[in-house]
Amino acid sequence: MKLEVYFDGLCRVCSREIEYYRKKEVQGQIRWVDITAPEFSASNEGLDPLEIQKVMHVRDSEGRLHTGVAA
């Protein structure tokens, strides 16, 4: 199962939480995507550039997008 987790790398709280989960997830089944990275494009990922800044987004292995608490 491959998940894509989108996070705000400039947010200290978000980054700390993601770092915690990165250490726990050692099988490489999660693609961690920093939405503040210069190479990131919400449009290229099929995401709304404004909405991705507001709530958590996770794409599951079947391509379904989960947001907010469901993510």
C-alpha positions in Angstrom: 0.0 0.0 0.0 1.5 3.3 -1.0 0.1 6.5 0.5 1.0 10.1 -0.4 0.9 12.5 2.6 1.0 16.2 1.8 2.3 18.4 4.6 3.5 22.0 5.2 7.3 21.8 5.6 7.4 25.4 6.9 5.0 24.6 9.8 7.1 23.5 12.8 4.3 21.5 14.4 3.6 19.8 11.1 7.2 19.0 10.4 7.8 17.6 13.8 4.8 15.3 13.5 5.8 14.2 10.1 9.4 13.5 11.3 7.9 11.3 14.1 5.9 9.3 11.5 8.8 9.0 9.1 10.9 7.3 11.8 8.0 4.9 12.5 7.4 4.1 8.8 10.4 2.2 7.7 8.9 0.2 4.8 8.9 3.0 2.3 5.1 2.8 1.8 4.5 6.5 2.2 5.5 9.3 -0.1 6.0 12.4 2.0 5.2 15.5 0.0 6.3 18.9 1.3 3.8 21.4 -0.2 6.2 24.3 0.4 9.0 22.7 -1.6 9.9 24.8 -4.7 9.3 21.9 -7.0 5.8 21.1 -5.6 2.9 22.0 -7.8 -0.6 21.4 -6.4 -2.0 21.6 -10.0 0.4 18.8 -11.2 -0.9 16.7 -8.3 -4.5 17.3 -9.2 -5.0 19.4 -6.0 -6.5 22.8 -5.3 -3.6 25.1 -4.4 -5.7 27.0 -1.8 -7.4 24.0 -0.2 -4.1 22.1 0.2 -3.0 24.9 2.5 -6.1 24.7 4.7 -6.5 21.0 5.6 -4.5 17.7 5.6 -4.5 15.8 2.4 -3.7 12.1 1.9 -4.0 10.1 -1.4 -4.4 6.3 -0.9 -3.0 3.5 -3.1 -6.2 3.6 -5.2 -5.8 7.3 -5.9 -8.6 8.4 -3.7 -8.1 11.7 -1.9 -8.9 12.0 1.8 -8.9 15.4 3.5 -9.2 16.7 7.0 -9.8 14.3 9.8 -10.4 11.4 7.3 -6.8 11.9 6.1 
